[in-house]
């Protein structure tokens, strides 16, 4: 990998590059959807250090999630809200 190519991005940069909100980004980290060492790293090697995000891995995750949703339309439909009146 060329030395001038940036691999890890700050949280602020990641929010802009992925269009995710900070709360959603942290939710994905906390839930385990984003994995340490793959989607993010601790830049200082400890949990107290700043996070570095791998944009390529996050974009790949987004593509895979989209494919899963498109390949399972019945589940997606089941999760949709209905606008029918209550009691009808």
BADO-552643 format. One record per residue (C-alpha): residue number from 1; y, x, z. Coordinates in steps of 0.001 Angstrom, whole numbers. Layout:
<r seq="NUM" north="Y" east="X" up="Z"/>
...
! end
This chain:
<r seq="1" north="0" east="0" up="0"/>
<r seq="2" north="3416" east="1442" up="-909"/>
<r seq="3" north="5433" east="2523" up="2119"/>
<r seq="4" north="8506" east="578" up="999"/>
<r seq="5" north="6664" east="-2761" up="934"/>
<r seq="6" north="7245" east="-4739" up="4126"/>
<r seq="7" north="4029" east="-6151" up="5609"/>
<r seq="8" north="5151" east="-7880" up="8801"/>
<r seq="9" north="8171" east="-10140" up="9124"/>
<r seq="10" north="10159" east="-11309" up="12128"/>
<r seq="11" north="9826" east="-14882" up="13334"/>
<r seq="12" north="13258" east="-15749" up="11884"/>
<r seq="13" north="12315" east="-14307" up="8483"/>
<r seq="14" north="8969" east="-16099" up="8583"/>
<r seq="15" north="10612" east="-19448" up="9254"/>
<r seq="16" north="12817" east="-19026" up="6208"/>
<r seq="17" north="10069" east="-17710" up="3922"/>
<r seq="18" north="7502" east="-20372" up="4855"/>
<r seq="19" north="9768" east="-23357" up="5550"/>
<r seq="20" north="7890" east="-23927" up="8825"/>
<r seq="21" north="9755" east="-24854" up="11987"/>
<r seq="22" north="9577" east="-22492" up="14954"/>
<r seq="23" north="7678" east="-25075" up="16981"/>
<r seq="24" north="5118" east="-25587" up="14185"/>
<r seq="25" north="4679" east="-21831" up="13736"/>
<r seq="26" north="4022" east="-21372" up="17462"/>
<r seq="27" north="1747" east="-24428" up="17513"/>
<r seq="28" north="-394" east="-22867" up="14767"/>
<r seq="29" north="-535" east="-19616" up="16747"/>
<r seq="30" north="-1405" east="-21375" up="20015"/>
<r seq="31" north="-4067" east="-23619" up="18454"/>
<r seq="32" north="-5881" east="-20670" up="16886"/>
<r seq="33" north="-5206" east="-21807" up="13314"/>
<r seq="34" north="-3269" east="-18547" up="12952"/>
<r seq="35" north="-5380" east="-15629" up="14123"/>
<r seq="36" north="-4196" east="-12460" up="15822"/>
<r seq="37" north="-4639" east="-9485" up="13516"/>
<r seq="38" north="-4697" east="-11693" up="10444"/>
<r seq="39" north="-1657" east="-13995" up="10485"/>
<r seq="40" north="319" east="-12152" up="13159"/>
<r seq="41" north="326" east="-8986" up="15223"/>
<r seq="42" north="2049" east="-7736" up="18337"/>
<r seq="43" north="4285" east="-5039" up="16892"/>
<r seq="44" north="4144" east="-2980" up="20079"/>
<r seq="45" north="436" east="-3599" up="20589"/>
<r seq="46" north="843" east="-5837" up="23646"/>
<r seq="47" north="1546" east="-9564" up="24106"/>
<r seq="48" north="4963" east="-8697" up="25572"/>
<r seq="49" north="6128" east="-7091" up="22337"/>
<r seq="50" north="7708" east="-8815" up="19346"/>
<r seq="51" north="5571" east="-10720" up="16890"/>
<r seq="52" north="5157" east="-9611" up="13297"/>
<r seq="53" north="3984" east="-12246" up="10816"/>
<r seq="54" north="1936" east="-11581" up="7680"/>
<r seq="55" north="3571" east="-13852" up="5098"/>
<r seq="56" north="818" east="-13368" up="2513"/>
<r seq="57" north="-1843" east="-14519" up="4988"/>
<r seq="58" north="261" east="-17503" up="6038"/>
<r seq="59" north="806" east="-18514" up="2410"/>
<r seq="60" north="-2947" east="-18190" up="1779"/>
<r seq="61" north="-3608" east="-20406" up="4797"/>
<r seq="62" north="-1156" east="-23001" up="3437"/>
<r seq="63" north="-2931" east="-23035" up="68"/>
<r seq="64" north="-6358" east="-23414" up="1710"/>
<r seq="65" north="-5137" east="-26250" up="3951"/>
<r seq="66" north="-3692" east="-28034" up="917"/>
<r seq="67" north="-6989" east="-27677" up="-944"/>
<r seq="68" north="-8910" east="-29077" up="2042"/>
<r seq="69" north="-6649" east="-32126" up="2153"/>
<r seq="70" north="-6938" east="-32727" up="-1585"/>
<r seq="71" north="-10716" east="-32306" up="-1537"/>
<r seq="72" north="-11128" east="-34851" up="1254"/>
<r seq="73" north="-8877" east="-37786" up="290"/>
<r seq="74" north="-10713" east="-40350" up="2437"/>
<r seq="75" north="-9825" east="-38428" up="5590"/>
<r seq="76" north="-6220" east="-38064" up="4459"/>
<r seq="77" north="-6025" east="-41783" up="3737"/>
<r seq="78" north="-7482" east="-42612" up="7155"/>
<r seq="79" north="-4703" east="-40596" up="8805"/>
<r seq="80" north="-1905" east="-42338" up="6919"/>
<r seq="81" north="246" east="-44943" up="8590"/>
<r seq="82" north="60" east="-48481" up="7363"/>
<r seq="83" north="3068" east="-50674" up="6969"/>
<r seq="84" north="1189" east="-53921" up="7513"/>
<r seq="85" north="2609" east="-56205" up="10138"/>
<r seq="86" north="854" east="-56205" up="13478"/>
<r seq="87" north="-1526" east="-59162" up="13839"/>
<r seq="88" north="-1780" east="-59846" up="10102"/>
! end
